[in-house]
């Protein structure tokens, strides 16, 4: 597993913990740095901070194009993987679009239900198609 793949997995863990504890993700990230011996890859922090900064816009895109699924109805881990994938796809020019989508699908294979990879691939694929208009 590449360093960036591990960073994505760690970002999912941090965002999931924050959501479950109803805590600020930045505080959870800070706590992991200060209270554990866990090494936090700088890209993990980039992902968490990026998702937090743009979550409202990301959620609006996910809600608009998720065809029949509200964010609240999605499994928590899927929602978090989608937020990370959407942030990488739409706002991180260092990651090729196809990599952002495939990494999100790979995370969902590891962490979620059997149906999740198809759903995540479809929704992020739709955002990828619409990306020029979404960022205009």
RAUR-V107242 format. One record per helix or strand. SS is the DSSP state (A for helix, B for strand). FROM is the first residue (numbers start at 0). TO is the last residue. If there is no record, write none. Layout:
# RAUR-V107242
ss=SS from=FROM to=TO
ss=SS from=FROM to=TO
This chain:
# RAUR-V107242
ss=A from=2 to=20
ss=A from=24 to=34
ss=A from=41 to=64
ss=A from=70 to=72
ss=A from=75 to=90
ss=A from=96 to=110
ss=A from=115 to=133
